[in-house]
Amino acid sequence: MASSRMATHRVSRGESLWSIAGRYYGRPELWPLIRSANPGRVAKGGDLILVGTELGIPAAPRGDEGAQLLGKRGGGGRRGRRP
């Protein structure tokens, strides 16, 4: 279950990590933050989440912190790409 510091989101039909990150952060390219916060609930590539899955949504990064976090994650060129 998600920690008390995180919002929770139940996945609905047609949603993706890209769309969920856009909703919560206003920056869909931050979808890897949600994937990383939910090990075992999201397929490794981030392109498969099941309807009804409850995801923890980490607090929105401040300033350019999101870009710094994404830079540290690597991802073999996937950074910023829609899952």
Summary of the structure (lengths in Angstrom):
residues: 83
radius of gyration: 11.8
end to end distance: 23.2
largest distance: 32.4
contacts: 209
relative contact order: 0.26
helix: 33%
strand: 10%
